[in-house]
Amino acid sequence: MLKRWLKKDRAGILPLITLPVFLMIIFCNIFGGRYIEHIALGVADLDHSSLSRAIVESFASHPGFDLQLYEDAEEALRQDVYTKKISVGLVLPAGLAQGVQRRSGVKALVFVDGTNMLTGTTAQGYVTAIMSSLNSKFQQETLLHSGVPAQMAGQRLQGFTFGERVLFDPQMSYLMYLFYLMIPFLIQQFYTAYHALPLFVREREAGTLTWRNKFLYFRLGMAWLVIFVSTVTVLFLAAVIFHMAVPSGLLRYLVLLFSFLFALTAEAWAISFLATSRNVRFFIEVYVVIAVVFLLTAGATWPEYMIPAWLRYFIGCIWPYMHLALPYKALIIKDLGWSALAPYIGKCLIFGSGWLLIGSVLCWRQGRSKSRRDAASSACL
């Protein structure tokens, strides 16, 4: 049976083995930098004071920025951002030093290229951190120059403070954000579109798509096993080579993954009654195209609670990725326990059961139509 399976499903199984490895190599090398650094910076120092030079030096020495050019006018710097010569422009207006001494509220200006959300928000964070540090320093120097003792000046500036702890992914890297979301997405795409759906269509047209077809169960089970082994292998390789997180509870990982594959299999089985060997490619193409849209609305790249309730319900009824993306990532990074995973496993099982029911109805209707056609043909004869 194993030899027969390899002969029939080799072409469909191969992507399920190679794609996770390919994903790891590409993503980990592209997004391997834990921080976004060396953002192109331009400066227009119109004050030419020791204060403005200190500010420029603070930006130039920060690892997040790469000081690439100087300009003599604000408009020239704005144009540099517009033409994408730089991503961030810092304008230090004339009279900045005097304004700081007199506390007249003079302001520096920062242009940020917002066309790239990731670079833009990161640059804003760097600017805020640098300016906050400089502002505290300048205020302390002002108090010292006014005769306030150093200890008292520090106490006055301390005021209300807060501490923060970023849990699970302290570096908040883009690699950690994307890597664990793309694995189940690619599983859904290739398992459903290129393995399960064509398999069910072929079996149905051959007359072997029945509940008693043990070899069909074996083929599906082997595909599930291959996906489990390949993804776990890739996760452990990524941990060894790129210091990524790995699932510590393999049984929980297995149950969550298999509940997802059950949902995918049930949906593919139901869709197969609408397709034929002639038009199955059309169904595959539609499935792949809409995947990009639903990836953006499945709670993975945009918070699920921000999506309208009716749309969440609609997507949850046709797109099993929505029920797995976030818990899959949380299981690996946070090591979720059974109680936290149970609702998501239940959603996948309910999804699969619903599509099994839909498939059963389609199967019954198709069988009934065939019986009528056969009866009509017999009557004609």
C-alpha positions as CSV (number, residue, x, y, z in Angstrom):
1,M,0.0,0.0,0.0
2,L,2.9,2.4,0.8
3,K,4.5,1.7,-2.6
4,R,1.1,2.4,-4.3
5,W,0.7,5.6,-2.4
6,L,4.1,6.9,-3.4
7,K,3.3,6.1,-7.0
8,K,0.0,8.0,-7.0
9,D,0.6,10.9,-4.7
10,R,4.3,11.7,-5.1
11,A,3.6,14.9,-7.2
12,G,1.1,16.2,-4.6
13,I,3.1,15.3,-1.5
14,L,6.4,16.7,-2.7
15,P,5.4,20.4,-2.2
16,L,4.2,19.7,1.3
17,I,7.7,18.5,2.1
18,T,9.8,21.1,0.3
19,L,7.7,24.2,0.8
20,P,8.2,24.6,4.6
21,V,11.9,24.2,4.1
22,F,11.8,26.8,1.3
23,L,9.8,29.1,3.5
24,M,12.3,28.8,6.4
25,I,15.3,29.6,4.2
26,I,13.7,32.6,2.4
27,F,11.9,34.2,5.4
28,C,14.7,33.7,7.9
29,N,17.2,35.2,5.6
30,I,15.1,38.1,4.4
31,F,13.7,39.0,7.9
32,G,16.7,37.7,9.9
33,G,17.5,41.2,11.2
34,R,15.8,41.4,14.5
35,Y,15.5,45.2,14.2
36,I,14.9,47.6,11.3
37,E,18.1,49.7,11.3
38,H,20.0,52.1,9.1
39,I,16.9,54.0,7.9
40,A,18.0,56.7,5.5
41,L,18.1,60.1,7.2
42,G,18.6,63.7,6.0
43,V,19.2,66.8,8.1
44,A,18.6,70.5,7.5
45,D,20.4,72.3,10.4
46,L,19.3,75.9,10.1
47,D,20.4,76.9,13.6
48,H,24.1,75.9,13.4
49,S,24.4,76.0,17.2
50,S,26.1,73.6,19.6
51,L,22.7,72.4,20.6
52,S,21.6,71.6,17.0
53,R,24.9,69.9,16.4
54,A,24.4,67.8,19.5
55,I,20.9,66.8,18.2
56,V,22.3,65.8,14.8
57,E,25.0,63.8,16.5
58,S,22.4,61.9,18.6
59,F,20.6,60.9,15.4
60,A,23.7,60.1,13.5
61,S,25.1,57.8,16.2
62,H,21.8,56.0,16.6
63,P,21.9,52.5,15.0
64,G,18.4,53.0,13.6
65,F,19.4,55.8,11.3
66,D,22.0,56.3,8.5
67,L,22.7,60.0,8.0
68,Q,23.1,60.3,4.2
69,L,22.7,64.0,3.3
70,Y,22.5,67.6,4.5
71,E,20.3,70.3,3.1
72,D,20.2,74.1,3.6
73,A,16.4,74.5,3.4
74,E,13.3,72.8,4.8
75,E,11.7,72.5,1.4
76,A,14.7,70.8,-0.1
77,L,14.6,68.2,2.7
78,R,10.9,67.7,2.1
79,Q,11.6,67.1,-1.6
80,D,14.3,64.5,-0.7
81,V,11.6,62.5,1.2
82,Y,9.2,62.9,-1.6
83,T,11.7,61.5,-4.2
84,K,12.6,58.7,-1.7
85,K,16.3,59.8,-1.5
86,I,15.7,59.4,2.3
87,S,13.0,58.0,4.5
88,V,13.3,60.6,7.4
89,G,14.1,64.3,7.3
90,L,15.1,66.3,10.4
91,V,14.7,70.1,10.3
92,L,16.3,72.1,13.1
93,P,14.9,75.7,12.7
94,A,16.9,78.9,13.2
95,G,16.8,80.1,16.7
96,L,16.4,76.6,18.2
97,A,19.0,77.1,20.9
98,Q,17.7,80.4,22.0
99,G,14.2,79.1,22.0
100,V,15.2,76.2,24.3
101,Q,17.0,78.6,26.7
102,R,14.0,81.0,26.8
103,R,11.5,78.1,26.8
104,S,9.6,79.8,24.0
105,G,8.3,76.5,22.6
106,V,10.4,76.4,19.4
107,K,10.0,73.0,17.7
108,A,12.1,70.8,15.5
109,L,10.4,69.2,12.6
110,V,10.6,65.6,11.4
111,F,9.4,64.4,8.0
112,V,8.7,60.7,7.8
113,D,7.9,58.8,4.6
114,G,4.7,57.0,5.5
115,T,4.4,55.0,2.3
116,N,6.1,52.1,4.0
117,M,4.2,51.5,7.3
118,L,6.8,49.3,8.8
119,T,9.7,51.7,8.2
120,G,7.6,54.7,9.0
121,T,6.3,53.5,12.4
122,T,9.8,52.2,13.3
123,A,11.4,55.6,12.5
124,Q,8.7,57.4,14.5
125,G,9.6,55.2,17.5
126,Y,13.3,56.0,17.1
127,V,12.6,59.7,16.8
128,T,10.4,59.7,19.9
129,A,13.0,57.9,22.0
130,I,15.9,60.2,20.9
131,M,13.9,63.4,21.4
132,S,12.6,62.3,24.8
133,S,16.1,61.5,26.0
134,L,17.4,64.9,24.6
135,N,14.5,66.8,26.1
136,S,15.1,65.4,29.6
137,K,18.8,66.2,29.3
138,F,18.1,69.8,28.2
139,Q,15.6,70.4,31.0
140,Q,18.1,69.1,33.5
141,E,20.8,71.4,32.2
142,T,18.4,74.3,32.4
143,L,17.6,73.6,36.0
144,L,21.3,73.2,36.9
145,H,22.1,76.6,35.2
146,S,19.3,78.2,37.2
147,G,21.0,77.1,40.4
148,V,18.9,74.0,41.3
149,P,21.1,71.3,42.9
150,A,21.7,68.2,40.7
151,Q,19.9,65.8,43.0
152,M,16.8,68.1,43.2
153,A,16.9,68.6,39.4
154,G,16.8,64.9,38.9
155,Q,13.9,64.5,41.3
156,R,11.9,67.2,39.5
157,L,12.4,65.6,36.2
158,Q,11.6,62.1,37.3
159,G,7.9,62.8,37.9
160,F,5.6,60.0,36.7
161,T,7.5,57.1,35.1
162,F,6.5,53.7,34.0
163,G,8.2,50.4,33.1
164,E,7.4,48.0,30.3
165,R,8.0,44.4,29.6
166,V,7.3,43.0,26.2
167,L,6.5,39.3,26.7
168,F,7.3,36.3,24.4
169,D,8.9,38.3,21.7
170,P,10.8,41.2,23.4
171,Q,12.4,42.3,20.1
172,M,9.1,42.3,18.3
173,S,10.8,41.1,15.1
174,Y,9.1,41.0,11.8
175,L,10.4,37.4,11.3
176,M,8.6,36.1,14.4
177,Y,5.4,38.0,13.3
178,L,5.3,36.5,9.8
179,F,7.0,33.1,10.0
180,Y,4.4,31.3,12.1
181,L,1.5,32.8,10.2
182,M,2.7,31.7,6.8
183,I,3.2,28.0,7.7
184,P,-0.5,27.2,8.1
185,F,-1.4,29.5,5.2
186,L,0.8,27.5,2.8
187,I,-0.5,24.2,4.3
188,Q,-4.0,25.3,3.5
189,Q,-3.1,26.5,0.0
190,F,-1.2,23.5,-1.2
191,Y,-2.9,20.7,0.7
192,T,-6.4,21.9,-0.3
193,A,-5.8,23.2,-3.8
194,Y,-3.1,20.9,-5.1
195,H,-3.7,17.7,-3.2
196,A,-7.1,17.1,-1.5
197,L,-9.4,18.7,-4.1
198,P,-7.9,17.1,-7.2
199,L,-7.7,13.8,-5.4
200,F,-11.4,13.8,-4.5
201,V,-12.4,14.9,-8.0
202,R,-10.4,12.0,-9.6
203,E,-11.8,9.5,-7.1
204,R,-15.3,10.7,-7.7
205,E,-15.1,10.4,-11.4
206,A,-13.5,7.0,-11.1
207,G,-16.4,5.9,-8.9
208,T,-14.2,5.2,-5.9
209,L,-15.1,8.2,-3.7
210,T,-16.9,6.1,-1.1
211,W,-16.8,5.8,2.7
212,R,-15.4,2.2,2.3
213,N,-12.4,3.2,0.3
214,K,-9.6,2.3,2.8
215,F,-6.9,3.3,0.4
216,L,-8.3,6.8,0.2
217,Y,-8.1,7.1,4.0
218,F,-4.6,5.8,3.9
219,R,-3.6,8.5,1.3
220,L,-5.1,11.3,3.3
221,G,-3.6,10.0,6.6
222,M,-0.1,9.8,5.0
223,A,-0.5,13.4,3.7
224,W,-1.4,14.5,7.2
225,L,1.6,12.6,8.6
226,V,4.0,14.2,6.1
227,I,2.7,17.7,6.9
228,F,3.2,17.1,10.6
229,V,6.7,15.7,10.2
230,S,7.8,18.4,7.7
231,T,6.5,21.3,9.7
232,V,8.0,20.0,13.0
233,T,11.3,19.4,11.3
234,V,11.4,22.9,9.8
235,L,10.5,24.5,13.2
236,F,13.3,22.7,14.9
237,L,15.8,23.6,12.1
238,A,14.7,27.2,12.4
239,A,15.3,27.0,16.2
240,V,18.8,25.6,15.7
241,I,19.9,27.8,12.9
242,F,18.0,31.1,13.4
243,H,17.1,30.8,17.2
244,M,13.4,30.7,16.6
245,A,10.8,29.3,19.0
246,V,9.6,25.7,18.8
247,P,6.5,24.0,20.1
248,S,7.3,22.3,23.4
249,G,4.1,20.2,23.5
250,L,4.2,18.0,20.4
251,L,0.9,16.3,21.3
252,R,-0.9,19.7,21.5
253,Y,0.7,20.7,18.2
254,L,-0.4,17.4,16.6
255,V,-4.0,17.7,17.7
256,L,-4.3,21.4,16.7
257,L,-2.7,20.7,13.3
258,F,-4.9,17.6,12.6
259,S,-8.1,19.4,13.5
260,F,-7.1,22.0,11.0
261,L,-6.4,19.3,8.3
262,F,-9.7,17.7,9.1
263,A,-11.4,21.1,8.4
264,L,-9.5,21.5,5.1
265,T,-10.2,17.9,4.0
266,A,-14.0,18.3,4.7
267,E,-14.1,21.6,2.7
268,A,-12.2,20.1,-0.2
269,W,-14.5,17.0,-0.2
270,A,-17.6,19.2,-0.4
271,I,-16.1,21.5,-3.2
272,S,-15.2,18.4,-5.2
273,F,-18.8,17.7,-5.9
274,L,-19.0,21.0,-7.7
275,A,-15.9,20.4,-9.8
276,T,-14.9,18.1,-12.6
277,S,-11.5,17.1,-14.0
278,R,-12.1,19.7,-16.8
279,N,-12.8,22.7,-14.5
280,V,-11.0,21.8,-11.3
281,R,-8.2,24.1,-12.3
282,F,-10.7,27.0,-12.3
283,F,-11.6,26.1,-8.7
284,I,-7.9,25.9,-7.8
285,E,-7.2,29.3,-9.3
286,V,-10.1,31.0,-7.6
287,Y,-9.1,29.4,-4.2
288,V,-5.5,30.7,-4.6
289,V,-6.6,34.2,-5.6
290,I,-9.1,34.8,-2.8
291,A,-6.5,33.5,-0.4
292,V,-4.6,36.8,-0.5
293,V,-7.8,38.7,0.4
294,F,-8.8,36.4,3.3
295,L,-5.2,36.3,4.6
296,L,-5.6,40.0,5.3
297,T,-8.9,39.6,7.0
298,A,-8.4,36.4,9.0
299,G,-7.1,38.1,12.1
300,A,-3.5,37.4,11.2
301,T,-2.4,40.8,9.8
302,W,-5.3,42.8,11.2
303,P,-6.9,42.4,14.6
304,E,-10.0,40.2,14.4
305,Y,-12.0,42.3,16.7
306,M,-11.6,45.2,14.3
307,I,-13.4,43.3,11.5
308,P,-17.2,43.7,11.3
309,A,-19.0,40.9,13.1
310,W,-20.9,39.7,9.9
311,L,-17.6,39.6,8.0
312,R,-15.9,37.6,10.7
313,Y,-18.8,35.1,10.7
314,F,-18.7,34.8,6.9
315,I,-14.9,34.3,6.7
316,G,-15.1,31.8,9.6
317,C,-17.6,29.7,7.7
318,I,-15.5,29.4,4.5
319,W,-11.9,29.9,5.6
320,P,-10.5,27.5,8.2
321,Y,-7.2,29.4,8.4
322,M,-9.1,32.0,10.5
323,H,-9.5,29.4,13.2
324,L,-5.9,28.3,13.3
325,A,-3.5,31.2,12.4
326,L,-3.4,32.9,15.8
327,P,-3.6,29.8,18.0
328,Y,-0.9,28.1,15.9
329,K,1.5,31.0,16.5
330,A,0.5,31.3,20.2
331,L,1.1,27.6,20.7
332,I,4.7,27.9,19.5
333,I,5.6,31.2,21.1
334,K,3.5,31.2,24.2
335,D,3.2,27.4,24.8
336,L,-0.6,27.5,25.2
337,G,-2.1,24.8,27.3
338,W,-5.0,22.5,26.5
339,S,-7.7,24.8,28.0
340,A,-6.5,27.7,25.8
341,L,-6.3,25.6,22.7
342,A,-9.6,23.8,23.2
343,P,-11.9,26.5,21.7
344,Y,-9.8,26.7,18.5
345,I,-9.7,23.0,18.1
346,G,-13.4,22.9,18.6
347,K,-13.9,25.6,15.9
348,C,-11.9,23.5,13.4
349,L,-13.9,20.4,14.2
350,I,-17.2,22.3,13.9
351,F,-16.1,23.8,10.6
352,G,-15.1,20.4,9.3
353,S,-18.4,18.8,10.5
354,G,-20.4,21.6,8.8
355,W,-18.6,21.1,5.5
356,L,-19.0,17.3,5.8
357,L,-22.8,17.9,6.1
358,I,-22.7,20.2,3.0
359,G,-20.7,17.6,1.1
360,S,-23.1,14.8,2.1
361,V,-26.0,16.9,0.8
362,L,-24.2,17.5,-2.5
363,C,-23.2,13.9,-2.8
364,W,-26.9,12.8,-2.2
365,R,-28.2,15.3,-4.8
366,Q,-25.6,14.2,-7.3
367,G,-26.4,10.6,-6.8
368,R,-30.1,11.3,-7.2
369,S,-29.5,13.2,-10.4
370,K,-27.5,10.3,-11.8
371,S,-30.2,7.8,-10.9
372,R,-32.7,9.9,-12.8
373,R,-30.5,10.2,-15.8
374,D,-29.9,6.4,-15.8
375,A,-33.6,5.8,-15.5
376,A,-34.3,8.1,-18.4
377,S,-31.8,6.4,-20.6
378,S,-33.3,3.0,-19.8
379,A,-36.8,4.3,-20.7
380,C,-35.5,5.6,-24.1
381,L,-34.0,2.2,-24.8
